Amino acid sequence: MDKVNILGIPVDVIDRPQLLAMVGQLVETKRPALVNNVNAHACNLACADPDFMKILNASDVVFCDGFGVKLAARLLGKTLGDRMTPPDWIDDLFRFCIKKHYCVYFIGDTRDVVFRFKDAVHKKYPHLRILGCHDGFFDMEQDGALRILNDINRLKPDIILTGMGMPRQEKWAWQAKGRLGQGTIIATGALFRWCTGVERRAPDWMTQHGLEWLARLAMAPRKHFKRYVIGLPLFLLRILKQKVCGVKK
């Protein structure tokens, strides 16, 4: 599979059907696997966090989730596949799981949100096998985290969706990979909150034209000021530096 180097992160050139097919291939190996995505924010985090960078580089799939990354590839003279934000393709994934008889597990967000998400998904897809769920508020270094892993190993889900935000969800997945018997772990960020209505998503005309960041900034300016007002120009400067000077592999 072709890749585009974005600030040292190998981003797969992949579209939605290829992503689903790749998930299926990973599930069929019966081994733990990591499927992650990157946007401008993720790239900035990785530039400042070597551990996060290492996880992204070691992932089985890293796909584009953000118009900023697609623009970056274009500035570098490359072309990426589809921009795939989890809410836009999660229904395809669930239908794929039903067709393939894959079972799923959800982990992330608050207990209330993750259970509401589980109930909503079950109502919409009653034939989808949901083996369990757990909130994302636990200490990754304590016994609670081990109990979650033991529960997942007992249930043996084919796919584990995480919704803990970056880079926590990716770091949990990296730790879990070494302790799980099987399971393809897919990072989904704020998916649970968006699908349950806890957090309102931007209208389609904004999400489809690269303006979702502006809507999120307008709805929660204090929360997203650093991520967007500072982060987006910083990301662009880093891309321009890569274009001129290259980037370390």
Secondary structure, DSSP 8 states (H G I E B T S, - for coil): --EEEETTEEEE---HHHHHHHHHHHHHTTSEEEEEEE-HHHHHHHHH-HHHHHHHHH-SEEEE-SHHHHHHHHHTT--------HHHHHHHHHHHHHHHT-EEEEEES-HHHHHHHHHHHHHH-TTSEEEEEE-S-S-TTSHHHHHHHHHHHHH--SEEEEES-TTHHHHHHHHHHTT-SSEEEEE-TTHHHHHHTSS----HHHHTTT-HHHHHHHHSHHHHIIIIIIHHHHHHHHHHHHHHH----
